């Protein structure tokens, strides 16, 4: 497993509503829908909480705006995000304390 050092200032886990996301990237909520279909990855850039509720990853949207013409740079941010998930952390080996 490859380990990543997350750059300072690139914190993950802040999931925001569509109006906040639209304001951050300077586009309409309708444009967000188009970008969800063509440019962004579900469960990385956005996620469905239920059939009517969508949340957007604020850090990755900000990074996408800053690096939208440099896909390699944005891909690194995605890799940092995936590495930061608890499901991707290495399990500690050894005995459990009683």
Beta strands, then each sheet from edge to edge (+ up, - down):
strand 1: 15-16
strand 2: 46-48
strand 3: 54-57
sheet 1: 1+ 3- 2+
end
